[in-house]
Amino acid sequence: MPLPGASLLSYPASIPLSTRSLNHLADLIRTHRHQRRSRWRRLDPGRQALLALAHLRNGDTLTRLAAGFQVGVATAWRYIREAITLLAATANDLHQAMTRIRLLAYVILDGTLIPIDRVHDQKPYYSGKHRRHGMNVQVIADAAGRLVWASAALPGSAHDLTAARTHGIIAALTNADVMTFADKAYQGAGGSVRTPFKRHRYRPKLSRRQKAVNKAHARSRCRGERAVATLKTWRILTKLRCSPSRTTAMVQAILVLHHVENPTYQGGKALGHADRP
């Protein structure tokens, strides 16, 4: 709360993104305005894009952004929501992503929890594994740990294997015959998904061969954590303070921007069979 007699101060902040992301989003906004024949707006497409990027990448609050861009809080919210919707609409679905994924040597499947504020109906969003409320997002990474694709979000109580099956990820990877490494949460997935051996309570200890297999599996799978970490570098995902229903749009928008910044898998380009290690 400001001190009595103090004025509201605004300040510039840097965003660790290239101008490619700014230009890409600004072009989407400009095209959208032209199609809708929008009248004059408080911010031009470039400034609106900068506003949305500051929110997504830096996690700046609406109040802070409204002050910095000299617009109302409601206007800032409306501009950001519009930008996220435009970006999310251009994200690839799993079928489109598979045209590139099937060319990879192998992929890594992992799940992550996007923390959220508590909501009225808390039970569906509580993850017993993480012991907090959130949204479950499935991530596919390549052999180098680069983020390739991210799924829509499900309530945090969803098990990783259940979420992967719900999105059709297991079936898609199996049908494309893509070798997939995943952790113990995906045991029983079948198909082309490979999980480590798991010791059960009333069964003998793992053999030396099984332990060696698990060690090799872990070396391949651990790179997938880089993709999850890449997703979490967008500070807005540190903890969502909006409706959980907006999680999918935010994740998809961030995925689009990530590929703009790192165009490894843009335009159908991917690591082909000839490039496999």
N, C-alpha and C positions, 0 to 999 in steps of 0.2 A: 504494500500500500504506500503511495507516495507521501512524502512529508508535506505538512501544510505550507502552501505557498510555493511548492516546487513545481516546475514545469516538466512535461513529459519529454524525455530525451529519446532520440532514435540513433541508431548506429549502423554502419555497413558491416556486412559479414561475408567472408569468402565461402564459396561452395566448391568442394573438391570434385569438379566435373569439367569436362572440356566443352568448348562451344558447340560441339556436335549435338550434344543433348539439348542445349538451349535452342539451336536452330531447328532441330527436329520437332520439338514440342511447339515452338512458335509457328512453324509451318502448318502443323495440325490445327492449331487454334485459328490461324489466319484463314485456312480453307473452310473451317467450320463456320466462322463468322460470315464468310462470303456466301456460303450455301444458305445460311439463314437470313442473309441480308440484314445483319445486325446493325443497329444504329451506333452512334458514338458511345464509347465506353471509357470508363475512368482510366484504365490501363491499356496500352497497346499490346499486341500479341507477344512481343518480346518481354515486356515487363510482367505480363501475366505468367508467361513461361518461367521467368526467373522467380516469381513468387511461389509457384508450385514446386519448383526444384528445391528451393530453400526449405520448404515444408517437408518434402520427402527425404532429402539427403541429410539435412542438418537437424530435422525434427523441431524446427522453430514453431512456437505456438502461434495460434491465430492472432492473439492479442499483440504479440511482438511484431509479427509480420504486418498487421494492419497499421501499426504505428510507423514502421519503417517504410512502407510503401504509400503511406498517407491515404489510406482508404478505410472504410468502416470494417468492423469485424465480420459482419454479415456478408459484405462484398468480398472480403478475402476468402471466406468459407465457400462462397458460390464460385469464385474463380478457380480455387484449388479443386473443388469437386468436379467442375467441368473439365479441367485439364486431366485429371486422373481418369475420368470416364473416356475421354478421347484416346488416351494412351492404351488403356486396358482393351479397348475395342480392336486394336491392331495386334494384340498378342496372339501368338500361335496356340492353337489347341493341341492336344496330344497327337491327333492324327497328322497334323501338319509337321509337328516336331519329329515324328517318327521317320519322315523322309530323310532326315539328317542323322538321327540317332542310329538307324540301321546300318550306317556306314562306319560307325565307330568300332574300334577294336573291342571294347567292352564299356559298360557304364556302371555307375555306382548309384544305388537307390538309397535314400535316407529321408527321414522325417524330422521335422523341427516344429517347435511350439512358438507361436507368436503371442506373447503375453498381452492380456487385455485387462481393462478395469472390470471389477465385478459388476454383474448385471442382475436384474431382478430374478430371472430364472437361471441360477448359477450352476445347477447340477450338470447340464449337458456340456458346459465349457470347462469343467474341472478335470485336469489331467492327473490321475493318480501317480503316473510315472514321474512327472515333474513337480507334483504337489503345488500346483498353481492353476489359475484360470488362463485359458488361451485358446488359440485356433491352430489346428493341425494342418501343416502344409507339407506335401511330398515334393522332394527335390531330386532331380536327375542330373548327375555330373559325368563328365568324361573321364578318361584315364588319368588326365593331368589334374583333376579336381576342379575344372572350370564349369561354371554353372551353365547348363544347357536348357533346362526347362523346370518350371515350378507349377504345381497343380493349384486348383481352386482350394479354398480353405474349408475345413470341416470343424465342427466343435471339438474342443480339446480332449473330450472323453473318448473320442474315436481312437482305436488302436491303429498303429502304423500299418499292419497288414490289412486290416479292414478298410482303412482309407485308400491304400493302394489298389485294392480290389474294387472299391466303389468307383474310383476314377478310371478303371479299366487298364491300369498301368501294367499289371502282371500279364494280362492277356495280350496286350499290345507288344510287350517286349518278347514274350514267348512266340507269338506268331511271326515276329520279325527275326527270330532266332538270334537275339542279342544277348550275349553273356552278361549277366548282371550280378554284381556283388552287393550284398546287403547284410545288416547285422542280425542278431538273434531275434529281434522283434518280428522278422519276416519268415521265421521258420514255419514250414508247412505251405509256403507259397507255391512251391513246385515250379514246373516249366523250366525256364532258363535262369531262374533266380538261384544263386548259390549263397548259402548261409553257413556260418561256422558250426562245428559240432558243439552240442550243448550237453553238459553233464546233468543228469537227472538225480533226484534225491536218493532213489532206491536202486540206482544202476551203478555198475562199476565205474571207476575213474576212467578218464580219457586215456587212450593208449598213446604211446610215444608218436605214432604216425598221425593220430588225430590231432595231437598238440602241434605237430609240425605243420599240418594242413591249416589249422587255425591261425598259426603265426603268419603263414604266407598270405592267407586270406585277409588278415588284419592289415598287412602292409599295402595291399591293393585297395582295401575299402577305406582306410583312414584318409585317403586323399579327398574323399567325398565331403569331409568336414570343411574343406576349404570353400566348397560351393555354398554351404550353409552360412559360413562366416562372411562370404561375399554378400549374401542376401541381407545379413544383419548389419553390414556397414551402413545401410540406409537407416539413419537414426530413428525414423518414424516407426520402424518395426521393433524398436527397443521395448516399447509398450504402447499399444494402441489405446487412445482415449476417445474413440469414436464408437459408433455402433459396430458390433462384430460382423454385421452383414456387409460392411465396407471393406473387410479384410481382403477378399478375393480381388476386388478391383485394384487395391493398392499393390498387392503382390504382383499382379499382372502388369500394372503400369511400371513398376520397378524392373520387372523382367525385360520389358521392352527397352527401357533406358539403359539397362546393363548391356544389352546386345548392341545398342547404338554406341556405347562407349567401347565395347569390346566386340567388334564385328566378326568374330571367328566363325559363327554359325549363321551369319546373315546371308541372304541370297542363295540359300541352298548349299553353301560351301561347308564342308566338314572334312574331318580326317578320313580319308578313303582307305581301302584295303591295301593299296600299294604303300601307304604311309604307316601302316601298323608296325609296332615294334616286334 
